Amino acid sequence: MLEKHVIDAVDVETTLLSESEQQARDLGIQMMKSFGFKDVDVVFVEHNGFAARIRLRAYVYRPGDRYSWVDGGDQK
């Protein structure tokens, strides 16, 4: 039996070298978009002087979105 699985979001937690919290946010979003994700949020960031611990969430589907493939449309 073949089952379909849906990933709604992907979280990535990492440390980025950055001069400020804002630079870490910008770098993190740019990184996730380079992976092909279009909808990205910064969930957590903590800058400590030379680097930032950051958690990013990339959405494939947001809560409440309709899965187009259920209705026979194209997949995201």
Residue frames as a rotation matrix with the C-alpha (Angstrom) as fourth column:
MET 1
0.584 0.812 0.000 0.00
0.812 -0.584 0.000 0.00
0.000 0.000 -1.000 0.00
LEU 2
-0.471 -0.726 0.502 1.47
0.731 -0.639 -0.239 3.36
0.494 0.254 0.831 -1.05
GLU 3
0.424 0.576 -0.699 0.85
0.864 -0.488 0.122 6.17
-0.271 -0.656 -0.705 1.43
LYS 4
0.195 -0.317 0.928 1.26
0.453 -0.810 -0.372 9.89
0.870 0.493 -0.014 0.81
HIS 5
0.075 -0.251 -0.965 3.05
0.969 -0.209 0.130 12.00
-0.235 -0.945 0.228 3.38
VAL 6
0.604 0.195 0.773 2.77
0.426 -0.899 -0.106 15.76
0.674 0.393 -0.626 3.73
ILE 7
-0.354 -0.695 -0.625 5.44
0.933 -0.303 -0.192 18.03
-0.056 -0.652 0.756 5.17
ASP 8
0.713 0.688 0.136 3.89
0.687 -0.724 0.062 21.33
0.141 0.049 -0.989 6.23
ALA 9
0.848 -0.460 0.263 7.05
-0.483 -0.875 0.024 23.00
0.219 -0.148 -0.964 7.56
VAL 10
0.455 -0.803 -0.384 10.76
0.663 0.594 -0.456 22.43
0.594 -0.047 0.803 8.02
ASP 11
0.976 -0.198 0.087 12.70
-0.203 -0.698 0.687 23.85
-0.075 -0.689 -0.721 11.00
VAL 12
0.352 -0.934 -0.059 16.44
0.572 0.265 -0.776 24.48
0.741 0.240 0.628 10.85
GLU 13
0.987 -0.157 -0.041 18.47
-0.056 -0.568 0.821 25.52
-0.152 -0.808 -0.570 13.88
THR 14
0.411 -0.893 0.183 22.06
0.800 0.257 -0.542 26.64
0.437 0.369 0.820 13.36
THR 15
0.400 -0.393 -0.828 24.70
0.444 -0.708 0.550 29.18
-0.802 -0.588 -0.109 14.34
LEU 16
0.616 -0.164 0.770 25.61
0.708 -0.313 -0.633 31.94
0.344 0.936 -0.077 11.90
LEU 17
-0.428 -0.773 -0.469 28.59
0.839 -0.532 0.112 34.28
-0.336 -0.346 0.876 12.14
SER 18
0.264 0.583 0.768 27.11
0.744 -0.630 0.223 37.77
0.614 0.513 -0.600 12.12
GLU 19
-0.771 -0.568 0.289 27.77
0.323 -0.739 -0.591 41.29
0.549 -0.362 0.753 13.33
SER 20
-0.733 0.598 0.324 24.18
-0.674 -0.573 -0.466 41.82
-0.093 -0.560 0.823 14.55
GLU 21
-0.452 0.687 0.569 20.87
0.106 0.674 -0.731 40.11
-0.886 -0.269 -0.378 15.15
GLN 22
0.492 0.674 -0.551 19.44
-0.441 -0.352 -0.825 41.75
-0.750 0.649 0.124 12.02
GLN 23
-0.150 -0.627 -0.764 22.31
-0.988 0.117 0.098 40.46
0.028 0.770 -0.637 9.87
ALA 24
-0.895 -0.134 0.426 21.70
-0.222 0.961 -0.162 36.95
-0.387 -0.240 -0.890 11.24
ARG 25
0.039 0.987 0.156 18.00
0.004 0.156 -0.988 37.23
-0.999 0.040 0.002 10.35
ASP 26
0.482 0.118 -0.868 18.81
-0.779 -0.397 -0.486 38.37
-0.402 0.910 -0.099 6.83
LEU 27
-0.532 -0.772 -0.347 21.43
-0.846 0.506 0.170 35.63
0.044 0.384 -0.922 6.33
GLY 28
-0.731 0.291 0.617 19.10
-0.073 0.866 -0.495 32.95
-0.679 -0.407 -0.611 7.68
ILE 29
0.377 0.920 -0.113 16.21
-0.155 -0.057 -0.986 33.93
-0.913 0.389 0.121 5.42
GLN 30
0.275 -0.374 -0.886 18.55
-0.954 -0.223 -0.202 34.17
-0.122 0.900 -0.418 2.43
MET 31
-0.773 -0.608 0.182 19.93
-0.599 0.793 0.108 30.69
-0.210 -0.025 -0.977 3.23
MET 32
-0.386 0.701 0.600 16.48
0.130 0.685 -0.717 29.08
-0.913 -0.199 -0.356 3.42
LYS 33
0.601 0.601 -0.526 15.38
-0.405 -0.339 -0.849 30.77
-0.689 0.724 0.040 0.19
SER 34
-0.164 -0.733 -0.660 18.52
-0.985 0.086 0.149 29.45
-0.053 0.675 -0.736 -1.52
PHE 35
-0.842 -0.055 0.537 17.25
-0.149 0.980 -0.134 25.96
-0.519 -0.192 -0.833 -0.58
GLY 36
-0.853 0.517 0.077 14.11
0.193 0.174 0.966 26.70
0.485 0.838 -0.248 -2.63
PHE 37
-0.248 0.787 -0.565 11.69
0.953 0.092 -0.290 27.67
-0.176 -0.610 -0.772 0.15
LYS 38
-0.365 0.186 0.912 9.57
0.459 -0.816 0.350 30.74
0.810 0.547 0.212 -0.57
ASP 39
0.535 0.661 0.527 7.80
-0.241 -0.478 0.845 31.25
0.810 -0.578 -0.097 2.79
VAL 40
-0.164 -0.741 -0.651 10.30
0.639 0.423 -0.642 31.58
0.751 -0.522 0.404 5.67
ASP 41
0.792 0.345 0.503 10.00
-0.174 -0.663 0.728 32.89
0.585 -0.664 -0.466 9.26
VAL 42
-0.509 -0.860 0.036 12.60
-0.180 0.065 -0.981 33.48
0.842 -0.506 -0.188 11.94
VAL 43
0.477 0.703 -0.527 11.32
0.321 0.419 0.850 31.62
0.818 -0.574 -0.026 15.00
PHE 44
0.895 -0.280 -0.347 14.19
0.315 -0.153 0.937 32.45
-0.316 -0.948 -0.049 17.38
VAL 45
0.388 -0.858 0.336 17.44
0.379 -0.184 -0.907 34.41
0.840 0.479 0.254 17.27
GLU 46
0.934 -0.217 -0.285 19.99
0.222 -0.275 0.936 35.10
-0.281 -0.937 -0.209 20.01
HIS 47
0.587 -0.756 0.291 23.06
0.091 -0.296 -0.951 37.18
0.805 0.584 -0.105 19.12
ASN 48
0.850 -0.298 -0.434 26.12
0.497 0.182 0.849 36.89
-0.174 -0.937 0.303 21.40
GLY 49
0.443 -0.697 -0.564 28.62
-0.178 -0.684 0.707 39.36
-0.879 -0.212 -0.427 19.95
PHE 50
-0.518 -0.696 -0.498 30.15
-0.669 -0.034 0.743 37.51
-0.533 0.718 -0.448 17.00
ALA 51
-0.929 0.263 -0.260 27.55
0.019 0.736 0.677 34.88
0.370 0.624 -0.689 16.11
ALA 52
-0.330 0.890 0.313 23.86
-0.941 -0.284 -0.185 34.17
-0.076 -0.356 0.931 16.44
ARG 53
-0.899 0.277 0.340 21.96
0.232 0.959 -0.165 31.03
-0.371 -0.069 -0.926 17.33
ILE 54
-0.522 0.706 -0.479 18.96
-0.817 -0.575 0.043 31.03
-0.245 0.414 0.877 15.03
ARG 55
-0.602 0.464 0.650 15.93
0.396 0.880 -0.262 28.83
-0.694 0.100 -0.713 14.34
LEU 56
-0.689 0.333 -0.644 14.18
-0.688 -0.579 0.437 29.23
-0.227 0.744 0.628 11.00
ARG 57
-0.262 0.675 0.690 10.92
0.229 0.738 -0.635 27.72
-0.938 -0.009 -0.348 9.79
ALA 58
-0.864 0.024 -0.503 10.20
-0.491 -0.263 0.830 27.24
-0.112 0.964 0.239 6.10
TYR 59
-0.111 0.924 0.366 6.56
-0.329 0.313 -0.891 26.59
-0.938 -0.220 0.270 5.26
VAL 60
-0.977 0.038 0.208 5.45
0.203 0.436 0.877 24.35
-0.057 0.899 -0.434 2.45
TYR 61
-0.109 0.976 0.189 1.84
0.405 -0.130 0.905 24.76
0.908 0.175 -0.381 3.60
ARG 62
-0.847 -0.053 0.529 0.67
-0.405 -0.581 -0.706 27.11
0.345 -0.812 0.471 6.36
PRO 63
-0.782 0.623 -0.018 -2.06
0.445 0.539 -0.715 26.03
-0.436 -0.568 -0.698 8.77
GLY 64
0.060 0.919 -0.389 -5.41
0.017 -0.390 -0.921 26.46
-0.998 0.048 -0.039 7.03
ASP 65
-0.472 -0.268 -0.840 -3.96
-0.815 -0.231 0.531 26.22
-0.337 0.935 -0.109 3.51
ARG 66
0.717 0.663 0.213 -5.75
-0.472 0.687 -0.553 23.89
-0.513 0.296 0.806 1.12
TYR 67
-0.358 -0.792 0.494 -3.69
-0.078 0.553 0.830 21.07
-0.930 0.259 -0.260 -0.31
SER 68
-0.010 0.370 -0.929 -4.09
-0.912 -0.385 -0.144 21.65
-0.411 0.845 0.341 -4.04
TRP 69
-0.769 -0.360 -0.527 -3.13
-0.576 0.749 0.328 18.07
0.277 0.556 -0.784 -4.86
VAL 70
-0.741 0.592 0.317 -6.16
0.144 0.601 -0.786 16.77
-0.656 -0.537 -0.531 -2.91
ASP 71
0.272 0.887 -0.374 -8.42
-0.196 -0.330 -0.923 18.56
-0.942 0.325 0.085 -5.39
GLY 72
0.563 -0.090 0.821 -6.41
0.701 0.578 -0.417 17.25
-0.437 0.811 0.389 -8.36
GLY 73
0.970 -0.242 -0.034 -4.31
-0.231 -0.864 -0.447 20.41
0.079 0.442 -0.894 -8.83
ASP 74
0.315 -0.938 -0.142 -0.55
0.012 0.154 -0.988 20.79
0.949 0.309 0.060 -8.98
GLN 75
0.561 -0.273 -0.782 1.66
0.825 0.271 0.497 20.11
0.076 -0.923 0.377 -5.98
LYS 76
0.948 -0.312 -0.058 3.66
-0.288 -0.923 0.255 22.90
-0.133 -0.225 -0.965 -4.38
